[in-house]
Amino acid sequence: MNELLPVIPEKITVHLGASSNSGAENVTVDFPDYIKNCASCEIYPTWPDASIRANIYAIISFAMNRIYTQYYRSRNYDFDITSNTAEDQSYIRGHAYYDTISLVVDEIFNSYIVRSGNVEPLFAAYCNGTTSTCSGLSQWGTVTLAQNGYTAYGILRYYYGNNIEIVENAPVGELRLAEPPMPLRVGVADDAVRFVGLRLNRIGRNYPAIPKVSNVSYIFTQETEAAVREFQRIFGLAQNGTVDQSTWYRIQFVYNGIKRLNEVESEGLTLDEVSLQLPTVLYPGETGIIVSVIQYYLNTISIYYAEVPEIYPDGIYGPVTEAAVKAIQELFGYEQTGILDRQTLFAIYDIYLGLTESIDEADVTVAAPYGGQLLTVGSSGDDVRRLQYYIGVIASVYTDVEAPGITGEYDKKTEEAVSKLQEIFGITVTGITGPITWDAITNEYELISDGDRFNNGQYGGDIYDMEGF
């Protein structure tokens, strides 16, 4: 399983003034150069090595916390940190670097402080210890400790507690999961959906009116939509049930505040809260249930878009799937790589979910396409009602399948019927209806409706033999 662990940014955007000063300039600089500048503004090159290192670790961690928690971005600012020492740390454009400090930064710029068991960089608050004091590190105090034989790590433990660690040699790059390329809505599958669910559930402990998302996953369900709508109501946002840019950053802002992620003593982020369940990119040649699901979407799109070739969802990312992906990329004006990146995946969702909302269902012998929502016990609505109708038709042939009532509520009887059909179709039995199960059920329904089933109880379709939904 991949994790969304902090990465050292290549660049950092600094607001040259207080955050409230909208007229101040933003400058984007290399991250190591930013650290060298701050350290050269705030400490002296003649201090003991342990003191210099402890201060630089604190400066790095402070900046990393601002970036990782999107402290300013979540407040709709277009920068990562300010140069205002009342809010952040000192940065003076054009300030000279001290050689002693520069050498240390080059050595440790990709290291930061964390609390044991937490993921986010520690909000390593500090002050000079003379004209100002605080609950964090005292810069002049580090000199005395170093002179008394403390190591850099010992100094940091003295000020921030014994339960801290230093993460060394962190990768340099970009935060892999930032704002989604398109709004999140029912039917979208993305790790950002899981993060929204986890954050809303935590926020809901402070705001009980927000309904709990009982099964947090990477699939945006009706439960997720209901929680988003209530969050939007409470915080004065448009109640559309989708996670657009304003809702995404507002959730992040409220979550950071409740978890106190921008304080020395924060509640902290655990590894589970930043775990990724989906691959960030799919390449030609890959296989698996995720490939099958995307193929199902692409195959439906191919009915309405001549540019997209017809695909059989076999779970193999072969030449036809690659050609379909390139066709989608061309439609959206993206580079035609044939690689399924996050941007292309959202484009596929955008087209597919748009189609499912506009298809005319006048011909009852033709099943509706998968609506994009993972259906499980507790789900309700038109998609559940359609599914129950299709199962009822199939049950007239398959005597060992008990038809549920057409109630629009995904109850235990519906789950049991789906489980039995999954067993018959060679799909891993979960009782949950996703695109693969929906496809198998609707294909069988159409065969029966067309009169192509010859013997009662005899399944004549394809054996799917695949895991998933």
RAHU-V626980 format. One record per pair of residues at least 4 apart in sequence whose ideal C-beta (glycine too) atoms are under 6 Angstrom apart, sorted by the first residue. I is the first residue (numbers start at 1). J is the second residue. If there is no record, write none. Layout:
<<I	J> <I	J>>
This chain:
<<1	275> <2	276> <3	274> <3	275> <4	176> <4	177> <4	274> <4	276> <6	68> <6	121> <7	171> <7	173> <8	110> <8	170> <8	172> <9	31> <9	67> <11	28> <12	31> <12	34> <12	80> <13	26> <13	28> <13	79> <13	80> <14	27> <14	81> <14	83> <14	91> <15	24> <15	26> <15	79> <15	82> <16	24> <16	25> <16	83> <17	21> <17	24> <18	84> <19	82> <26	79> <29	33> <29	34> <32	105> <32	109> <35	59> <35	60> <35	105> <35	109> <36	97> <36	102> <36	105> <37	91> <37	95> <38	59> <38	89> <38	90> <38	91> <39	43> <39	56> <39	59> <39	101> <40	95> <40	97> <40	98> <40	101> <41	90> <41	92> <41	95> <42	90> <43	55> <43	139> <45	98> <45	100> <45	101> <47	51> <47	52> <47	143> <48	146> <50	146> <50	151> <50	152> <51	142> <51	143> <51	146> <52	104> <53	104> <53	152> <54	142> <54	152> <54	155> <54	156> <55	139> <56	104> <57	113> <58	124> <58	126> <58	137> <60	112> <61	112> <61	113> <61	121> <61	122> <61	124> <62	89> <62	124> <63	81> <64	68> <64	112> <64	121> <65	69> <65	121> <65	123> <66	71> <66	80> <66	81> <67	80> <68	120> <68	121> <69	256> <69	261> <70	74> <70	252> <71	262> <72	77> <72	79> <74	249> <74	252> <74	253> <81	88> <82	87> <82	88> <83	91> <85	90> <97	102> <105	109> <110	169> <110	170> <111	166> <111	168> <112	121> <112	167> <113	122> <113	124> <113	164> <113	166> <114	118> <114	122> <114	165> <114	167> <115	163> <115	164> <115	268> <116	163> <116	165> <118	268> <118	269> <119	269> <119	271> <119	274> <120	261> <120	269> <123	262> <123	263> <123	264> <125	134> <125	136> <125	264> <126	136> <126	137> <127	132> <127	133> <127	134> <128	132> <128	139> <129	138> <129	139> <129	140> <129	141> <130	140> <136	264> <137	159> <142	155> <145	150> <145	155> <146	150> <150	154> <150	155> <156	160> <157	162> <160	164> <176	280> <177	191> <179	248> <180	184> <180	192> <181	343> <181	346> <182	346> <182	350> <183	242> <183	244> <184	188> <184	193> <184	220> <184	243> <185	242> <186	220> <186	225> <186	373> <187	353> <187	372> <187	373> <188	220> <188	349> <189	218> <189	219> <191	218> <191	276> <191	278> <193	218> <193	220> <194	218> <196	243> <197	213> <197	216> <197	224> <198	216> <198	273> <199	251> <199	255> <200	210> <200	227> <201	212> <201	213> <203	207> <203	254> <203	255> <203	258> <204	210> <204	212> <206	258> <207	234> <209	230> <210	227> <210	230> <210	231> <211	226> <211	227> <213	223> <213	224> <213	227> <218	277> <218	278> <219	374> <220	224> <221	374> <225	241> <228	241> <228	243> <229	239> <229	241> <232	237> <232	239> <233	239> <235	250> <237	247> <243	247> <243	248> <251	255> <256	261> <259	267> <260	266> <260	267> <261	266> <269	273> <281	341> <282	286> <282	340> <283	339> <284	317> <284	322> <285	317> <286	317> <287	291> <287	315> <287	316> <288	315> <289	467> <289	468> <291	315> <291	317> <292	313> <292	315> <292	436> <293	435> <295	311> <295	313> <295	321> <296	313> <296	435> <296	439> <297	348> <297	352> <298	311> <298	324> <299	311> <300	369> <301	305> <301	308> <301	351> <301	352> <302	308> <302	310> <307	327> <308	324> <308	327> <309	320> <309	323> <309	324> <311	320> <311	321> <311	324> <315	466> <317	321> <322	338> <325	338> <325	340> <326	336> <326	338> <328	347> <328	348> <329	334> <329	336> <329	344> <330	336> <332	347> <340	344> <340	345> <348	352> <349	353> <353	372> <356	369> <356	371> <361	368> <365	449> <367	442> <367	445> <367	446> <368	386> <370	435> <370	438> <371	383> <373	383> <374	434> <375	379> <375	384> <375	410> <375	433> <376	432> <377	410> <377	415> <379	384> <379	410> <380	384> <380	408> <380	409> <384	408> <384	410> <385	406> <385	408> <388	404> <388	406> <389	406> <390	441> <390	445> <391	403> <391	417> <392	403> <393	445> <393	448> <394	398> <394	444> <394	445> <395	401> <395	403> <397	448> <397	453> <397	456> <398	457> <399	457> <401	417> <401	420> <404	413> <404	414> <404	417> <410	414> <415	431> <418	431> <418	433> <419	429> <419	431> <421	425> <421	441> <422	427> <422	429> <422	437> <423	429> <424	459> <425	440> <425	464> <426	463> <426	464> <426	465> <427	437> <427	464> <428	467> <432	469> <433	437> <433	438> <434	469> <436	468> <436	469> <437	469> <438	442> <440	464> <443	461> <444	461> <447	452> <447	453> <448	453>>
